[in-house]
Amino acid sequence: MALEVGSRLGVFEVTGRLGEGGMGVVYRATDTTLHRDVALKVLPDAFATDPERLARFEREAKVLASLNHPNIAQIHGLEQSSDVRALVLELVEGPTLQDRIAKGPIPLDEALPIARQIAEALEAAHEQGIIHRDLKPANVKVKSDGTVKVLDFGLAKALGPELSDTEAANSPTMTMTAAATKMGVIMGTAAYMSPEQARGKQVDKRADVWAFGVVLFEMLTGQQAFGRTDISETLVSVFRDDPDWSALPDETPARIHQTLRVCLQRETKERVRDVSAVRLALDGAFEAPGLLVSQPANADRPWSWQSATRLAVAVIIGAGIATLVGLRLGPPSGPASNRPTRLTITLPSDQRLAGVFPIAISPDGTQLVYAARTSTQPQLYLRPLEQFEARVMPGTEGASMPFFSPDGQWVAFEAENQLKKVSLAGGRPLTVAEGVLSPFGATWGEDGTIIYSPTLSSGLRRVSADGGPVEQLTLPDSAEGVYGHVHPQFLPDGRSVLFTAWGAVARSIVLSLETGGRQDVFAGASSIAYLPTGHIVFTLPDEADQVVARPFDLQGLSAHGAPLGVLYDALWAPHAGRHILATSESGTLAYVPQGDQQGEQLVWVDRAGSAESMDLPRGTYERPELSPDATRVAVGNGRAIQVIDIERGTRTTIPQVGSDSTPRWTPDGHHITFGSNRAGSWDLYTVPADASEAAKPLLVKPLDQFPNTWSPDGRSLIFHENHPTTGWDLWVLPLDGEPSVLLALPSNEMNAEFSPDGRWVAYVSDESGRDEVYVQTFPEGDLKRTVSSDGGSEVRWAADGRALFFRNGDDLFTVEVDAESIGAPVKLFEGRYQIDRFAYQEYDVSPDSQRFLMVTDSSPDEIRIVLNWFSELQTRVPTGR
């Protein structure tokens, strides 16, 4: 409904009408309580009964409420009275950018400060995962003091009603509902739409980069880059035509020509991805001698993919590469050359970083390798920083923990319980060592050897990078309260290694490879790294929100000075006991940032895939298992076992020594069996679920073991054990006898589950070359059947024993099972991006087999790069060099 001047909406008194757009009618109003002027954006009557439009309107409130930046118009609240809904917005005085352009082209010295503030607003929104989708001059206001405010983020992640061509031509915003195109939605204003947006394809922040380029072109020329007489001709121009580059003023610098061209590449793969890089280019940050491409002699010639790539490399990465190869080109020319440059790499929408060690940067700082997972298993991707796209490294399926060789020509990684390496030039990966099961770091020395921690309790081992005998360097001593040696790093002399000993107190130790002697150098940090600047960086206990640094004397092996924070937004990985970051010898920092949605969730999902989040805070939820009566769930949190009362939300933590993992309920629901390294290796323990008594050992052996499943009568426990030659084997531990082998094949067998009647055991094996699900009779094992046909893991039984569930990638499948046959796998639902764009991971099944308790994956999809970070570090934490 329309509001009349003098009418009220809650505490707001309408004082005038400001305008109308595709999103709603905007009024000027006075807040009679706080005595300030505001803008009220109200849906027109025509849309008030449209549920889709209303949903979009309410989304705008939530989107705007999450943005807080001086160049973004703020939201004060959401007001509703009767059938009127209105956003209460900051009232921004001053003309729109469209009004200013109507007077003619904007001089360069006036246009660039405006453009820079627009870029900063978009950058802030993109960092929160918000895309504007309708950036145009009419949605930008310039205040009298020169401050820019970007308006109307209402199109972000929202759908609108379908408009006819006539309506669209007359409306500032053109939209198309999802019903009109299954590929997606068309949203925005035609003359400013990116090609992918106009085609109704899924868009990302590169759509805003395109619109920014269009707006900047219009500011400088006074004419639209693609505007035509009607909407259809405008869209054709967006798909086909180049802007009239000759319309740019003669005095336009080459860097502005180049910035516009990389913003207005029709193919998203050729368009610059991050508006932060565009902002830096506008500032001239990338004007490095010999690297900047000059203005083309023929500005109207067709713009090829090759020329776009060369230009983008020069504009966006020029200064970065100059910094990275500075040791080869000579010292920097001045202080400006030493300033850090920050870039953000956002993974494609189908990728998420995988594992706790997902990134590596080459020694010269020019190559980034990361492990990412799509809908199947993870693999490695190579991203030269001078290019916009990453490529898959063939043969790296299942990879994690990448790290570079000293010459930067090879990448080593863990996959299939092996340490492997692959050349950046191509070719198949080569196996270096076996038995790398749950690695905790590795380092490649100038002498051609690799030192690694294959499991938490295995100590450090050394092997030639070409393969061969494996040498045991260290072993944790449980008598000293140490349960793990982790995160090894060759020091610059090549004859000593820095590593961390985990125990009651974490200790950083330097190991002499010549004498075997050890020297404690630091205490209290769960992970420590030495940098060529003469610093150590680490995290203090209970301060995982920041990375700190101290100067470090390599000769005396001692730290001095107080710890000072140097990085505040890196993601802490509790499983690894470290932040996810990597540095190069040349001074480049790569790290994974924290996110607003970081942390895992427990959710209920029904058979149709409908999800309902549990009322529990985000955190680490490892290997959840429901109690037999489904009133509690036992989970790991990276270090300890917790029992959560589902109805009350209360938690009981099992007292720990070292790390505890993999909780499994006994059939009576009174006790929990779990794996713990409190005695050195991973052994089996049991504890009352209410923690009323201390945990007691069930089985202690030199090899690592983890519990799998109790028989329905509670008399037998199946566990998997790591054997040096046969890998993971399945064993049976009777309560009144000695353990015996159930399955010990050359392949890995693990994650077994008893059927409800105890006559069958389902398990996962890689005997075919990949993980598949099998069942066999128990205890005889005389009948074996294959369940999955295209990969499978994490098997669970239905309560009636007539069906099995298992995961393949992110998706959940079910298979009917009877005494005679195994049915074909049927997908119940896809698990990718179901909750807050996270995928489902580990799970358990409710007693009625109608719901699944699932963990959402918290894997991030963004990597931040800081070029020349070492110069900033030395300024903030001087070493006296």
Disulfide bonds with the S-S distance in Angstrom:
none
